[in-house]
């Protein structure tokens, strides 16, 4: 059995170790389990598109609180979920236990997956692995743990889509670390084909719209993000009051411009790239 990439995060500098610790703290900030409740319809659409059959061995990388892992396990899929955030893994375990669902949830790093080569029939990441800082290692690990003939499937925000524009605004107010390339590059067709081209026989991509619906107006959506979504929560905390007000104003403008609903409801269609690679 060939090994495409080592499980050990070799050659990590002290600066990268420190950065990854801060990144973990970012995703543990807020409450992603609560935040993701309004994203569940889009997550289920993505899961349904996978057309999984009972008994399939699925790895959900950056699984969060189990948004697709738990519904998949409920349908008879043999699910393993892994995430860098300790609190999200705990949420996923509690939810699975409460529903009497058999699924394994483990804390771990997308850049160094703790599994043997070819362990899974399908390796999935819904808006998750794209946020790891070393995309070359992520890509190699996703491919390595998938069996020959199996699928690696990702959903990644596009740079030009609503969420891509949101991160662009945040980056103007809180400059990103030079240690991390833009996560939105995972939503670029040419880049993702290049990253997943090693060890795969075929890479196909298609753009879809992710429904985001909130029963409150754009101003409250932005505040909801600040409270519960780690990256926006930490961005707000990094700014002085004037900077916080300026960031909030720009984000409210974006959400208002993208809103397709009227009244006290917000409905946004956020573009993402659906990526499927077939393991050689």
WOLIN-V757646 format. One record per helix or strand. SS is the DSSP state (H for helix, E for strand). FROM is the first residue (numbers start at 0). LEN is the number of residues. If there is no record, write none. Layout:
ss = (SS	SS)
from = (FROM	FROM)
len = (LEN	LEN)
//
This chain:
ss = (H	H	E	H	E	H	E	E	E	E	H	H	E	H	H	H	E	H	H	H	E)
from = (13	31	56	68	77	85	103	108	111	119	128	134	145	161	182	188	199	217	229	240	265)
len = (15	18	5	6	6	14	4	1	1	7	3	10	12	12	5	7	15	11	8	18	14)
//
